[in-house]
């Protein structure tokens, strides 16, 4: 028996988008589970926190604010 299912291109793209999002979410959860946070405020915590911040900035998750107008816009959109 040869069973074949025909799906539209849009349906396939939707499925692949959802799969990509789920993969990223699972990866994020795995990183958070395996990550151990040092005691808050300790020297080790500051090093750990700085390393996480630098990683986030390199991944493009940071926001650059160059002047007061951009600062106002940033807070207006929160």
Backbone torsions as a table, in degrees:
resi	resn	phi	psi	omega
1	UNK	NA	129.9	178.8
2	UNK	-108.8	108.8	-179.3
3	UNK	-104.5	123.2	179.7
4	UNK	-131.8	140.7	177.7
5	UNK	-118.8	131.3	179.8
6	UNK	-100.9	125.9	177.4
7	UNK	-125.0	154.8	180.0
8	UNK	-76.4	161.8	179.4
9	UNK	-62.6	-39.0	-179.5
10	UNK	-64.5	-42.4	178.1
11	UNK	-62.6	-43.0	178.6
12	UNK	-62.4	-43.1	178.2
13	UNK	-64.4	-39.3	177.5
14	UNK	-62.5	-45.2	178.7
15	UNK	-61.9	-44.0	-179.7
16	UNK	-66.6	-38.0	176.5
17	UNK	-62.3	-45.3	179.1
18	UNK	-63.7	-41.2	178.6
19	UNK	-62.9	-40.4	178.2
20	UNK	-63.6	-44.5	178.6
21	UNK	-63.0	-43.5	178.9
22	UNK	-63.6	-39.8	178.4
23	UNK	-61.5	-44.3	179.0
24	UNK	-64.9	-40.9	179.4
25	UNK	-64.7	-42.4	178.6
26	UNK	-64.1	-41.5	178.3
27	UNK	-62.1	-42.7	178.4
28	UNK	-62.3	-44.0	-180.0
29	UNK	-64.1	-42.0	178.2
30	UNK	-61.5	-41.4	178.4
31	UNK	-63.3	-42.2	-179.2
32	UNK	-67.3	-36.7	-179.4
33	UNK	-68.0	-41.7	-176.6
34	UNK	-81.2	-13.7	-178.6
35	UNK	-82.2	131.5	178.9
36	UNK	-112.4	121.6	-178.8
37	UNK	-86.7	125.8	177.0
38	UNK	-66.8	167.7	179.1
39	UNK	-56.9	131.9	-176.0
40	UNK	-57.9	131.8	175.1
41	UNK	88.4	-9.5	179.3
42	UNK	-74.3	164.0	178.0
43	UNK	-59.1	-40.1	178.8
44	UNK	-64.2	-38.9	179.0
45	UNK	-62.0	-42.2	-179.9
46	UNK	-62.5	-41.3	177.6
47	UNK	-63.9	-44.9	179.3
48	UNK	-61.9	-44.5	-179.5
49	UNK	-64.5	-43.4	178.1
50	UNK	-62.1	-42.0	179.6
51	UNK	-62.7	-41.6	177.6
52	UNK	-64.5	-41.1	-179.4
53	UNK	-64.6	-44.6	179.5
54	UNK	-62.7	-40.8	178.1
55	UNK	-61.5	-43.8	179.4
56	UNK	-62.9	-41.2	179.2
57	UNK	-64.2	-43.2	178.7
58	UNK	-63.3	-31.0	178.4
59	UNK	-80.0	-0.3	177.5
60	UNK	83.1	19.9	-178.3
61	UNK	-90.4	-2.2	-178.9
62	UNK	-85.9	166.6	177.7
63	UNK	-123.8	128.6	178.0
64	UNK	-99.4	126.5	178.6
65	UNK	-120.5	117.7	-172.8
66	UNK	-100.7	-18.6	-178.6
67	UNK	-155.9	178.2	-175.7
68	UNK	-64.3	-38.1	-180.0
69	UNK	-61.1	-44.8	178.2
70	UNK	-65.6	-34.8	177.4
71	UNK	-64.7	-44.9	178.0
72	UNK	-61.3	-43.8	178.7
73	UNK	-62.7	-40.4	179.7
74	UNK	-59.6	-48.8	-178.4
75	UNK	-72.2	-27.1	178.3
76	UNK	-68.8	-30.3	-176.1
77	UNK	-94.8	6.4	179.4
78	UNK	-73.4	NA	NA
